[in-house]
Each structure stands twice: as structure tokens, then as C-alpha cells.
Amino acid sequence: MTAVTHNFIIEQGTTLSKVFVWKDSAGVPINLTGYTARIQSRPTARSATVYLDATTANGKIVIDAENGKVTLGLTSNETSALDWISGVYDLELEDSSGTVTRLSQGSITISQEVTR
């Protein structure tokens, strides 16, 4: 499987709920039972600087296994604290055997908050 390229915007100061769905070639959601997920955003793919680090372990990603959904969730306080403008990201899923699949990749842009 090749990762889908999907660019998205995070509106600073708002609650974020970004949903990714993994489907097979027939459009049926893949069961994600036993999977973990992680997203990192950096200025560039090779950069050591991490802008965003979200995982199922730190609670910023929730998996709805039956429906193949992976949801990145950030509170309004967490998005308010984002002090960068743009970066790249990828979303990786790891099954219970340790096989890693990159589901999505692309860029994230922060739409800066005016009302504070």
C-alpha cells in the first residue's frame, strides 16, 4: 500500500478532531484491532525538530478499530500552543506483529488565531 497524500489545516485555538479512515480496494474499512498509531510533524522530513508528536500511547490519537478510523484529537489549549506555521507529517499504523504501514502523509498548515 502506498500512503495517501493529504494536506490539512489546523485552526489555532480550536478543538481539532481529524479523522483518517483505512479502507481496502473495495472501499471496506480495515479492522484495526491490535493496532497502534503515531503522527509526527516536523519542518522537513529530515529535520530533528518535532512540531507535533501524537500517539495512541499519549492519548492524542484514538482508534475506532471496527470502522478503520484513526482520529487525531487536540484540545483548543493544545492548538493554541502550536507556534509554527507549516510542516510535513506522516501517520503510521503498527499492528501487533510489529508491521508498520504509512497510511497518510503530507503537509500541515497552522491557521493562526486572531481572537485570543
N, C-alpha and C positions, 0 to 999 in steps of 0.2 A: 504494500500500500504506500502511495505517495501522499505526503502531508498536503492538506488543502491550505492554500494561501488565503488568509483572511485578515484584512486590516480593520482596526476598530478604534473608536474614540472613547476615552474615559472623561466624563464631565467632572472636573474637580469640585469637591464639596457636595456631591450627590451620592446616594447609595447605588452601588454597582451590582448587578446580577447579570453576568454574561454567560449565556448557555451555549455549549458546544454539544453536538449530537453525532455519535459514530454510527453510521449505517452501512449495511452490506450493499453489494451491487444491485440488489433488488429493492433497496430502499427500506429494508427492515432494520430497526435498531439492534445493535450488537449488545448482548448481555455482558455487562461489565462487573459481574460478581467476582470478587477477589482482586480487583484492580486497585491501584493507587494512581494518583495523578500529580503532576507538578508543572508549573509555569514559571519561567523566569523571563524578565525583560532586562535588557542591557542597552547601552548606547549603540553598540555594534555587536555582531555575533562573536567577535574575538575579544571584546573588552572584558576586563576583570571586574569592572564596576557592575554591581547588580542594582537595578532600579526597583524591581518588584520580584519577590520570592513568595509564591503561593503554592501550597501543597495540601493534600488531604491530611497530612500529619499536623500542620499548623492551623487547620480549620478554615482556611481561605478558599478551599475547593471542596465541593460536595459532589459525590457521585450518586446518581439515581440509576442503579445497575440494570434494572428491568427495562428501562426506557433508553438506555445507551447515552444518558445525559451526564455531562460534566459541567458544573456551574462554578464559575469564579465569582466570589462574593466579597465585596469590600464595603465597609461602613462609610458613611459620609465623613466621619473624622479621618478615616484612613485615606480616602481620596483627597481630602483637603490637604493632607500632609505630603502628597506627591508633588515634588518640587522640580520635576524635569518636564521637558516639552515633548520629546518623542524618543522612541527606541524601538528595538526589534524584540520579538518574543517567539517562543515555541511552547507548545503544550505536548507533554509526553505522558503516555499511559504505560504502566508496568503491570503485567499480570503476575499471578502467584508463582510462576516458574522463573520469573526474572526477565522475561522477554519484554523489551521496550519498543513501543510504537509511537512515532510522532504523528499526532492527529492533526495539528494545525500549526501554522507559522505565519509571521507577517510583521506588521508594524502596529505600534500603539501610539496614539497621539493624545496628549492631555489638553483638553479644552479648559483653559484657565478660568477660575471662578472670579467673578466681579463682586457679587454680593457676599459679604462676609459678616 
